[in-house]
Structures are given as C-alpha cells and as structure tokens.
C-alpha cells in the first residue's frame, strides 16, 4: 500500500461521522458549558436547538465538502477521478433515476414494516418545517457532500490496494454509523444504521461502475426527497391533531 495514501484514507473515512455527529449544536453546547449538563435542558432551549438545526446541517455539510476537497488535493486525486469532467455518461440521469425509484420502493416498504413492528417510530426532523426551497437546498447539498465523501474514500481505498468489495462494505458501514444519533439501545442503533448502510452499498457500486459521483448523487437526492415528503406529511398530520 502507498504509505502516504493510508493516513489520508483513514482521516477521510472518519471525516463523515466526525463532521455529522461530533460538530455540536451551539445551543446545546452553551447549555452544557453553563450548567455542565447536570440538569435537564429547559424546553425553551430544546426548541431553540431544533430551530437552528437546519442551519447546523448546512454548516456540517459545507465543512465535510471542504475537508473532502482538501484531502483529495492532499492525496493528489485528480478531479476527473471523482467524476468532475465534461464527458459525463449520457445515461447518468436515466440510471440515477431508475436506481432512485427502486430505492424509494425499498425505503417505503421498510418504513411501512417498521411502523407495523414499532408503532409510529421517530418524529420527523425539525428542519422539515423550514420553507421548501431551503429543504431542497439542504437535500441537494447533503447528497453532494455525502457522495463526494464516498467518492474520495473509494478512490483512496482502491489506490491503497483494497478490493472493490471491501471498499463498498467499509464505506457503507461508516455511512450507516454516521446516521446513528443515539447509542442508548443497540437494537435501535442497528436499525437506524441499516437503511443508510444499504443505500450506501447501492451508491458505492454505482460510483465504482460509472466513475462519477453524479450518478449516485441523483438517487441519493431522490431518496432523501421522498423521505422529506413523507416527513412533511407526518408533521402536517401531527399539527392537525
């Protein structure tokens, strides 16, 4: 394995969960700094932390994008290896859209099954109450940030001598872990990580087959948009209760 590639690969691999999970909510951070987290957070602060969640998401995705571009430059990865080129595959939109439709069907089926087994499930994220243009911006930015991270890691992994199968598995597992917000229950954490990990498998395979992050980016945004639409529907139903 190239000696210089492995450290950059490890940093990039864990950049996703670090940026998404360990960048704290400033409202929560101020409360913890002031009270040490000993008492329960006041309802007003809980509401405040929810209100700035969408802006925090944008910040996290922006940091992840900057980190990925920096590490790609550090490892001398040409932008064409990530799919930034003019001669994009003509089938990009069709392949991405078909994959997105398949993933939507799978996500819908799994969501229905989870509700039957566990009841109503988790509440939709608060950022879905934002204006639709802002939600769309977050979905597009988030999909790009996550697929850029996946592309950089996959290229580095292959340059380090790793197999395609292990590259897909490792990136998908880390991607799934990056979606776990709480580790209080192992079963719940596994359930929260499984869906994104399986979607990560699809997206990683698409990148390796087509060598452009734009093809996995399309189904990624489609699936996230479908999830956002379902979440908005649930929020509307809650507001009517």
Secondary structure as the mmCIF struct_conf table of DSSP 4:
data_model
#
loop_
_struct_conf.conf_type_id
_struct_conf.id
_struct_conf.beg_label_comp_id
_struct_conf.beg_label_asym_id
_struct_conf.beg_label_seq_id
_struct_conf.end_label_comp_id
_struct_conf.end_label_asym_id
_struct_conf.end_label_seq_id
HELX_RH_AL_P HELX_RH_AL_P1 UNK A 3 UNK A 17
HELX_RH_PI_P HELX_RH_PI_P1 UNK A 18 UNK A 22
BEND BEND1 UNK A 23 UNK A 23
HELX_RH_AL_P HELX_RH_AL_P2 UNK A 26 UNK A 35
TURN_TY1_P TURN_TY1_P1 UNK A 36 UNK A 37
BEND BEND2 UNK A 39 UNK A 39
HELX_LH_PP_P HELX_LH_PP_P1 UNK A 40 UNK A 42
HELX_RH_AL_P HELX_RH_AL_P3 UNK A 43 UNK A 51
TURN_TY1_P TURN_TY1_P2 UNK A 52 UNK A 52
HELX_RH_AL_P HELX_RH_AL_P4 UNK A 53 UNK A 74
TURN_TY1_P TURN_TY1_P3 UNK A 75 UNK A 76
HELX_RH_AL_P HELX_RH_AL_P5 UNK A 79 UNK A 82
TURN_TY1_P TURN_TY1_P4 UNK A 83 UNK A 83
BEND BEND3 UNK A 85 UNK A 86
TURN_TY1_P TURN_TY1_P5 UNK A 90 UNK A 91
HELX_RH_AL_P HELX_RH_AL_P6 UNK A 92 UNK A 118
TURN_TY1_P TURN_TY1_P6 UNK A 119 UNK A 120
BEND BEND4 UNK A 122 UNK A 122
HELX_LH_PP_P HELX_LH_PP_P2 UNK A 123 UNK A 125
HELX_RH_3T_P HELX_RH_3T_P1 UNK A 126 UNK A 129
BEND BEND5 UNK A 130 UNK A 130
HELX_RH_AL_P HELX_RH_AL_P7 UNK A 132 UNK A 159
TURN_TY1_P TURN_TY1_P7 UNK A 160 UNK A 161
HELX_RH_AL_P HELX_RH_AL_P8 UNK A 164 UNK A 177
TURN_TY1_P TURN_TY1_P8 UNK A 178 UNK A 179
BEND BEND6 UNK A 184 UNK A 184
HELX_RH_AL_P HELX_RH_AL_P9 UNK A 186 UNK A 210
BEND BEND7 UNK A 211 UNK A 211
HELX_RH_AL_P HELX_RH_AL_P10 UNK A 213 UNK A 240
#
